[in-house]
Every structure is written in structure tokens, then in C-alpha cells.
Amino acid sequence: MSSTLKDIAEKTGVSVSTVSRVLHDNSKRYKISDDTTARVKLVAKDLGYRVNALARGLRQQKTSEIGVIIPDISNPFFSDIVKSLANELRKKGYNFILYDSDEDINIESAGVKSLLEKRVDGLIIASVGQDFLHIQKVRDADIPVVVVDRCFDDLDIDSVSVDNVKGSLLAVNHLINEGHKRIAFIQGLLGTYANKTRLEGYKQALQTAGIPIDDQLIVGDDFRSFNGYLNTKSLLNLSNPPTAIFTAGDLIALGTLEACKEMNISIPYDLSLITFDDPVFASYLSPALTAVEQPRLKIAEIAVAMLYSRIKNPNDERKKILLEPKLNIRNSVAHITPTINIDANLGDEKSTERFNERNLA
């Protein structure tokens, strides 16, 4: 039989309320002496007493639990985000419950419902990104929620993401600067904020450089490796194949690499490659992969800070934060022809000459 507050009170000679205050770390608030605090905690330990967190949460109308939903735990970007979120939430005194929606909006919606039934104090959602009706309902119910990565322009909600348009501009302009005009884009999940904005940056870079957009070179439909594998094979079998491929995510790039290996295509000598996300393994590949880096740790830090602020100040103005991407240039892009240099940040044209050699960028 488990011990009670009354048992501890009887053994220590203090009131039940004093025992409760000590065991809930309120000694200083109620000016309970250090000696009494130490004596109560020692007796509680001897008796094997444990604070009932569920009952305490119900009384305080909080559980110290945060619900986290991501679309794919196997994606290195999201696994890194989860690890960073876990660290940040612990600093704030929160545990978390994780749901993997498997890139399925119905599983995501069911996950939101389940987490709310568990009375979590708030939600951090990296949405599948194709619909936000279920998130809108959470927002309308004034439940603290922050959306990360795949955000929604039309949803008035706290969110943090990277500037995907600028990230794509950095990547595609780098390819253009190295002489590439036949640049393919393997997309992620259609209809999502991340994909739409990355596609927008891709098209914007080509248009600024005066390169016609070829719909044959825009392929793909999800953020997984098979998408990259299948569509890379299709692209390289075109009568006029691309000289470079830009992938919308790291798993897509893995599929591209697998297809190239099977087809004896050498990167960067036969095909240049850049990806979004900059996974940990990018710099360890041979050749090392040029990639657009998303600041994962900063995304997690800001998301947790925003959620914590929303919990404490529910009526504050909601914010949408876009972080700066960074292009990490490595060895997966080759110089191929004379070209016009397009400033990666501003799109300004600068005349330059390049040798018609397959040198590494």
C-alpha cells in the first residue's frame, strides 16, 4: 500500500499542507525552513512516496507535456528537429509526446485529436502541409500551437521556417554561375508550402537568368528517396537530359545518388547535384554534396520559445518567422561552359568568363 501525505505529516509532526508544499517545491514561497524541508523529503523517501503527476496536472490544469507531430521520422531533417526540440523542451521543464504522421494528413489530424485528449499543454506541428483545417480548429480553440517548416500563408498562427525561396535562389544561381542551363528540379510533396516556395525560387532564378522554364525538367511528387530514384532515371533518359539536378529534400537526393550509381553516372563529371536541407551525411559523401542548409537548432529554439510565450501570454500577437538559409558549397557541382554570373543573393548580372572544362565548383 502506497504512503500518503497524511502518513508523512504524522511521522514528521507537521501539517498535511506543509508536506504538500514541500513535495511540490514550494518551500521558499511559503517560507518553510530548510530543516523542515529536509526532514519531510527524507521521510517521504523512506516511505516510498511519489507525487501523483496526473492528479497534480489535473488540479493545475496542466500536464507539462507538449505534443510534437512530424511527417517522417526517417527523414534526417525531421529527426534532427525532434532531437533539438527535445533538448529545448527539457530546458523549459516539459516532456513531449511524439507522433509520426507518415506524410498522411489523416494520420496527422488523428494525432492532433489524440494529443488534445491527453491534455497536452501545447502543440508543435511540422505538418504534412497540404491542408490546415484541423490546425485551424486548434488555433480557434486558443490552444497554444506552433507550426514549423511546412507553414501556411493563410493561417494566422505562430510559425517558424526557413526562407525557401531564397534557399532555392542560392542553389540554382550557383548552378547557373557554373554554366548550367539544363537544370532539373525534383519536387517534394505537391501542394505543400515547402515545395511551392522552393519551386518558386527555382523558377525565379531561371527567369532572372533568361533561361526558359522547361516543364519536362520539373518532376516528382513527394519528399522520399524513391521519388528521387525514379525521376532521376526518367530525367537522364530524356533526349536532352539535364546537366544538373536540384532536389527539394535530402531523401530525394539519396534516391538521385542511387539512380546515378546504377546508371554509371559520375557526380559531378556527368551530372551536377545540389539538394535542400543539408543532411549530416552530405559532407561525408564522395564527392561531398553541395546543399542548402536549414538552421535546425535555431528552428527548434525559436519554436519552443514561441510556444512557451504563447502558453504564458495567450493574447499576444502571433508571429511568422523566416530564417536565413545558407548554401554550403562542396564538390558536387562542375563548371561546364562560359556563362553570365548571377549574384546568388540579389540576382544581379555580372559579366564573367569560365573555361569550358569539367572543373569542380
N, C-alpha and C positions, 0 to 999 in steps of 0.2 A: 504494500500500500504506500502510495507516494505521500510525502510530507506536505504540510500546508503552511501558510503564513502564520496561522494560529499556533502551530507546533513550534515554530521558530521564536515567536513572541514569548511563549511560555518559558522556553529554555534560556532566553536572553534577558527576560524581565522588562521588555519594552512593549509598547503598544503595537497592534497589528498594522496600523497606518505607518508607524515608524519603519517597521520591517519592509513594508511595501515600497516606501520612498527610497530606502537604502538599496533594495534589489532592483529598482528601476533607475538607479544612478541619479537620484535627486537629493542626495545628502547635502550638498552645498546650498542648493536652492532653499531647503528647509532648515539650514544651519544645524545639521546633526553632527555631533562631534566625530572626530576621526576614530576615537576609541570605540564608540558605539557602532560606527560603520564597520570597522574591522571585526568586532565581535559578532555582529549579525551575519556578515558574509562567511565567517568561519563556521558558525553553527549551520547555516544554510548548506554549506559544502559538506559538512559532516552528515547531515540528514539527507543528502542527495536531492535537495530541492532544485527544480528547474523552472525558470519563468515560462509561463504559457504564452508563447508569442502570438498565437492565433487569438486568444482571448484578449490579450493586450491590444492587438491591432484592431479588433472589433470595438473596444472601448474608445480607442483614439481615432477611429475611422481611418486608419492607415495600416498598411501591411509591410512597408519598407521593401516592397517588391516592385520591380519595373518589368514590363513586358517588352521583349525585343523580337521583332519579326524581320527576317531576311529572305530573299528569294532563292538563294542557293548556297548552302554551307560549303559545298565543294569548290566554289569559286574562290580563289585565293584572296581576291579583293574583299569579299564579304567575311571570310574567316578572319582576316586581319582586322576588319572593322569590329567584329564581335569581341576579339581579344582586347582591343583598345577600349571599347565600351565597358567591358567587364572591369578593367582597371579603374576607369574613371568613375563608374558607379560605386565601386567599393570605397573610393575616397569620400564619397558623399554618404556612406552608410547604407547603401542599397544592395540587395541581392537582385538577380534577374532570372526571368523565365524565358527561354529561347524557343521560337518557332521557326522552322524552315518551311516556306510555302511551296518549294519545288517549282518556282516560276508559274504557279497556278493561282489566279485571282480568287477562285472559290475557296481554296485552302487558306489563303491569306485572310479572307473575310471570316471564315470559320475560326481562325486563330485569334482574330481580334475579339470575337464574341466570347471565346473560351477564356481569354486573358481577363476580360472585363468581369466575367463571372467569378474569377479568382480574386477580384477586388484589388488588382494591382493599382499602385499609386499613379502610374503614368505609362505611356507607350512610346517607344522609339521604333519607327517603321521604315525599313528600306523596302518600299513597295515593289510589287511586280511592275506597277506603273501604267497599266492600261485603263484603269478605272479608279475613281476615288470616292464613290458614293458611300462605301462603308466607313471610310476615314472621315468624310464629311459628317456622318452621324455622330462619330466620337467627338469631333470638334463642336458640333451643335449642342452636345450634352455637357460641354465645358469640362471634359476630361482632359488632363494635360497630355499632349501628344506632340512629338516632333518627327518630321519626315526627313530622311537622309537619302542622298544620291538621286534616286528617281523621283523627282519632285513634280509638282503640278502648278502651272502658271495660274490656273483659275481657282485654286483652293487657297483661301485665306487661313494659313496655318504656319506655325514656326517650321522652318526648314533650313537645311544646310546641304550644299552641294558644291561641286567644282564648276568652274566656267567651262562647260563642254564645248561651246562654240570656239572659244579662244584656244582650247586644247587641240581641237581639230585643225584650226588655222596654223598652229605651230607645227603640227605634224606634216600636213600637206604642203605648206610653204617650204618646209625643209626638203621635201622630195622634189618640188619644183625647182628650188635653188640648185639641186644636184642634177638637173637636166631632164627629169621625168615629166612626161606629158600624158602617157597612158597609165593613169593611176586608178586602181580599183578600190572600192570601199566595200568591205564585208560587214554588213549591218548586224546589230543586235536585235532584240525583240521589238517588232514593229509596234508603233503607237505609243511607245514609252518616251518620257521626257528625255532620258539619256540618249536614246537613239536618235530622236528628232533633232536634238541640238547638235549632236556630233555630225549628223548628216548635213545639217545647215552649215556648219563650219567647213566641211569638205567641199560643198558646192560653192561657198563664198570664196574660198581660196582659188578654186579653178576659174571662177568668173573674173576675179580680180586680175589673174594672170592671162586672161584672154583665151583660156583653154576650154573648148566646147565640152559640155557635160554629156557623156555617153551613158545612156541608161543600161547598156549591156554590162557596164563595169560597176554597177550598183546592185549588189546581190545580198542574199542572206535574210534570216528571219528570227534568230534567237542568239543568246549570248553563250552558247555552249560549243564544245570543241568540234562536234560532228558537223555543225554548220560551217565552221572554217574549213574542215577537211573536204567536205562535199563541194563547196563553192569554189575553193581554190582549184580543184581539179577541173571544174567547169570553165573557170576563167582561163586557165593555162591551155585549154583545148580550143579556145577561140582562134579564128583565122588570124586575128590581130590581137594577141594576148597583151596584158598589161606588163609594163616593166617594173611596176611597184604595186604593192598591196598595203592598204591601211586597214587594220581591223579595229572594230569598235570595242573589243574587250580582250582580256588576256587568254581566256579559254579558247576563243576563236583563233587567236594567234597560234596556240598549240596545235589546233587542227590544221592550220595552214602549214606549219612545220612538218607535221606527219605526212601530209599530201606531197609536199616538196621532196621529202626523203624517198617516198615510194616512186616518184617520177624522176628521180636523179636530178632534181633542180637544185643548184647550189646558190645559197644566200651568202653574200649579196651579188655574186658574179652573174647569175642568171636572173635573179629576181630580188628586188629590194623589199624590205618589210619593216613596217612600224606598227605598233599597237598602242591602244589606250590602256591605262591602269598601271603599267609598270610593276608587274609582279616581282616578288623577291627573286625568283629564278632568272629574271631577264638578263641580269649581268653575268650569270654563270653559264649561259648558253654559249655555244661556239658556232657562229660568231655571237658576241653579246648583242642583245636586242635593243634597238632604239625604241624608246617608249615615252608616252605622255604620263607623267607622274601625278597621281592624285594624293593629296596630303592626308592619308588615312588617320593618323593620330590626331591631327588638328580637327578633322571632321568629327571624330568621336568626342574630343574635348568640348567642342562647341555644342554638339548635340546634347550632351549631358548637362552642360551649363545652362542651355536654353530650357531644357525640361525642368531642371531644379528651380530655375527662376519662375517658370510657369506655375509650378506647384506652390511656390511661396507667394507669388503675385499673379493670381489668375486673371486679373483685369488689365494687365499691361498690354501695350500694343504688340502685335505679332510681327515677327521679323523673318525675312528671307535672305539668307547669306550665301553669296557665291565666293568661293575661294579660288586663288590663282593656281592654274596648272603649271607644270614645268616640263619642258622637253629634255629628256636625258639622251644625248646623242652618243651612240656607241658604234658598233661595227656592222650593222645590218643594212646599210644604205650605201650604194655606189654612185660615183659620178658617171654620167653617161654621154652628155652632149653639151655644146655651148647653149647657154640659156640666159634669160633675164632674171636677175636676182630680186626676189620679192622679200622685203623685210618681214620676218616671221611674226613680229608683233603688230606692225602698223599697216602692212600691205603695200608700202611704198616701193616703187620700181627703181632699181639701181643697176646701171649697166655694168656687166662684168663678163669675163671670158673664162671658159673652162676647157681643159684639154679633153678630147674625145677618147678618154681612157676609162677602164673599169677600176678606178681607184676607190678605196674605201672612203666614205664620208666621215 
